[in-house]
């Protein structure tokens, strides 16, 4: 399985890049503001949350705008990719039914599109850090393994949602509801460790991978702190296991997808 995965990844890598670029171009083809929407969309969400929780509810979190924007950036990638993974096979029916392509490549294409948008948002975070004169430390380099872990976890869960999305028509609706609930347990606009009583803050802050990664990213970028490296490694390894199981399930069943869709 591992040799086949490496071979497929190497063979279809250029195709995935070409397809992701085509999707990005198609999104802005008929828009007056073109690529500016990739900047304006997360910025507008940040301004709404900053106004609601920073001014209306009087949040006292330091560098609150950056705090919010980091949360929105990582959550958007996580949320959009998982939602899109459910219908990625059915949405690509013309391709899937006519030519063979490893089905996980379709998921990687969506991850590349959403990953590019996340990169744009992260550049805005860098600009905000400079403008707000946030004191940076070498701990900011831990952002790299944090983002790698995020990609691994999203790909792993995405493989399972890709598979079951072919057979369960209502999975998209169920996942939407589940992600809305998870959104409020992730701490996108509030600090889990401060707002929730012990030991529930630790259960959610460490047991929810996206909440842990968002908190870790904030600690590195805003507060110059070292993330929990043992827990970061644990989630990375858990993500790898999920990836292996997800890819195995896709390889085992992908020939039957055509009959279902």
C-alpha positions in Angstrom: 0.0 0.0 0.0 2.8 2.4 0.9 4.6 1.8 -2.4 1.3 2.3 -4.3 0.6 5.5 -2.4 4.1 7.0 -3.1 3.7 6.0 -6.8 0.3 7.6 -7.2 1.3 10.7 -5.3 4.4 11.1 -7.6 2.5 10.4 -10.8 -0.5 12.6 -10.1 1.2 15.5 -8.2 1.4 17.8 -11.2 -2.2 17.0 -12.1 -3.3 18.0 -8.6 -1.4 21.3 -8.8 -2.9 22.1 -12.3 -6.4 21.3 -11.0 -6.1 23.4 -7.9 -4.8 26.4 -9.9 -7.8 25.9 -12.3 -10.2 25.8 -9.4 -8.7 29.0 -7.9 -9.0 30.8 -11.2 -12.6 29.6 -11.7 -13.6 31.0 -8.3 -12.6 34.6 -9.2 -13.3 34.4 -13.0 -16.6 36.4 -12.8 -15.7 38.5 -9.7 -15.0 42.2 -9.9 -12.6 42.1 -6.9 -10.9 38.8 -8.1 -8.3 37.5 -5.7 -9.0 40.3 -3.2 -11.9 38.2 -1.9 -9.4 35.7 -0.5 -8.2 38.6 1.7 -11.5 40.3 2.4 -13.4 37.2 3.4 -11.3 36.3 6.5 -10.8 40.0 7.3 -14.5 40.7 7.4 -15.1 37.7 9.7 -12.3 38.9 11.9 -13.7 42.4 12.2 -17.2 41.0 13.0 -15.8 38.9 15.8 -13.5 41.6 17.1 -16.4 44.0 17.3 -18.7 41.5 19.0 -16.3 40.0 21.5 -13.8 42.8 21.8 -16.1 45.7 22.2 -19.6 44.4 22.9 -18.5 41.6 25.3 -15.3 43.5 26.4 -12.7 40.7 25.9 -9.4 41.5 27.6 -7.3 39.1 25.5 -4.0 40.7 24.4 -3.7 41.3 20.6 -7.3 40.2 20.3 -7.5 40.9 16.5 -4.5 38.6 15.8 -5.9 36.1 18.3 -9.2 35.9 16.4 -7.5 35.9 13.0 -5.2 33.0 13.8 -8.3 31.0 15.0 -10.3 31.8 11.9 -7.4 31.0 9.5 -6.8 27.4 10.9 -10.5 26.7 11.5 -11.5 27.7 7.9 -9.0 25.3 6.4 -10.1 22.5 8.7 -13.8 23.2 8.3 -14.0 23.8 4.5 -11.8 20.8 3.6 -13.8 18.3 5.7 -17.1 19.6 4.4 -15.9 19.4 0.8 -14.4 16.0 1.3 -17.8 14.4 1.8 -19.0 15.2 -1.8 -15.6 15.3 -3.6 -16.3 12.0 -5.4 -19.8 12.9 -6.5 -18.8 16.4 -7.5 -16.1 15.0 -9.8 -18.3 12.3 -11.3 -17.4 13.1 -14.9 -13.7 12.4 -14.1 -14.2 9.5 -11.8 -16.5 7.6 -14.2 -14.3 8.1 -17.3 -10.7 7.8 -16.3 -8.8 6.2 -13.3 -7.4 8.6 -10.8 -6.5 7.8 -7.2 -9.5 9.1 -5.3 -7.4 10.7 -2.5 -5.9 13.0 -5.2 -9.3 14.7 -5.4 -9.0 15.4 -1.7 -5.5 16.7 -2.1 -6.7 19.1 -4.7 -9.2 20.6 -2.3 -6.5 20.8 0.4 -4.2 22.7 -2.0 -7.0 25.2 -2.8 -7.9 25.7 0.8 -4.2 25.6 1.8 -3.4 28.4 -0.6 -6.2 30.5 0.9 -4.9 29.7 4.4 -1.4 30.9 3.3 -2.9 34.2 2.1 -4.5 34.6 5.6 -1.2 33.7 7.3 0.5 36.5 5.4 -2.1 38.9 6.8 -1.3 37.5 10.3 2.4 38.3 9.6 1.4 41.9 8.6 -0.7 42.3 11.7 2.1 41.0 13.9 4.5 43.6 12.3 2.0 46.5 12.6 1.0 45.7 16.2 4.7 45.2 17.1 4.2 41.8 18.7 7.5 40.7 20.3 8.5 37.5 18.5 10.8 34.7 19.7 12.3 31.7 18.1 9.3 29.7 19.2 7.5 31.1 16.2 9.3 28.4 14.2 7.0 25.8 15.9 4.3 27.1 13.5 5.8 24.8 10.9 5.2 21.4 12.7 1.8 22.8 13.9 0.7 23.3 10.3 2.2 20.0 9.2 0.2 18.3 11.9 -3.0 20.1 10.8 -2.5 18.9 7.2 -2.0 15.3 8.4 -5.1 15.3 10.6 -7.3 16.9 8.0 -6.1 14.5 5.3 -6.7 11.5 7.5 -10.2 12.5 8.5 -10.9 13.7 5.0 -10.1 10.2 3.6 -12.8 8.7 5.8 -15.4 11.4 4.9 -14.5 10.9 1.2 -15.3 7.2 1.5 -18.5 7.3 3.5 -19.7 10.4 1.6 -20.1 8.1 -1.4 -22.5 5.8 0.4 -24.3 8.0 3.0 -26.2 10.8 1.3 -27.0 12.6 4.6 -23.4 12.6 5.8 -22.9 16.2 4.6 -25.8 17.5 6.7 -24.7 15.6 9.8 -21.1 16.8 9.4 -22.3 20.4 9.0 -24.1 20.2 12.3 -21.2 18.4 14.1 -18.7 21.1 12.9 -21.0 23.9 14.0 -21.0 22.4 17.5 -17.2 21.8 17.3 -16.7 25.4 16.3 -17.8 26.6 19.7 -15.6 24.0 21.5 -12.6 25.1 19.5 -12.0 28.5 21.0 -11.9 30.5 17.7 -12.9 33.7 19.5 -12.3 32.8 23.1 -9.6 31.2 25.3 -10.6 27.6 26.2 -8.1 27.3 29.1 -9.4 30.6 30.7 -13.1 30.3 30.1 -13.8 26.7 30.9 -13.5 25.3 34.5 -10.9 22.6 35.2 -10.7 19.8 34.3 -13.0 20.4 31.3 -10.7 23.0 29.8 -7.9 20.4 29.6 -10.2 17.7 28.2 -11.4 20.0 25.4 -8.2 22.0 24.9 -6.1 18.8 24.5 -8.6 16.3 23.3 -9.9 18.4 20.5 -7.0 18.5 17.9 -8.1 21.6 16.1 -8.5 23.5 19.4 -5.1 22.3 20.5 -3.4 23.4 17.2 -5.1 26.8 17.3 -4.0 27.4 20.9 -0.5 26.2 20.1 -0.3 28.5 17.1 -1.4 31.5 19.2 1.1 30.6 21.9 4.0 30.6 19.3 3.0 33.7 17.4 1.5 36.0 19.9 2.8 35.0 23.3 6.2 33.6 22.4 5.6 30.3 24.3 6.6 26.8 23.4 3.7 24.5 22.6 3.2 21.2 24.3 5.6 19.2 22.1 4.7 15.8 23.5 1.0 16.4 22.7 1.9 17.9 19.3 3.9 14.7 18.5 1.0 12.6 19.8 -1.5 14.2 17.5 0.9 14.0 14.6 1.2 10.3 15.1 -2.5 9.9 15.6 -3.0 11.8 12.4 -0.6 9.5 10.5 -2.5 6.4 11.8 -5.8 7.9 10.6 -4.2 8.7 7.2 -3.0 5.1 6.8 -6.4 3.6 7.7 -8.2 6.2 5.5 -6.0 5.5 2.4 -6.3 1.8 3.0 -10.1 2.1 3.0 -10.1 4.2 -0.2 -7.8 1.7 -2.0 -9.9 -1.2 -0.9 -13.3 0.3 -2.1 -12.5 2.9 -4.7 -13.5 0.6 -7.6 -17.0 0.4 -6.2 -17.5 4.2 -6.1 -18.4 4.4 -9.8 -21.2 1.9 -9.3 -22.7 4.0 -6.5 -22.5 7.6 -7.8 
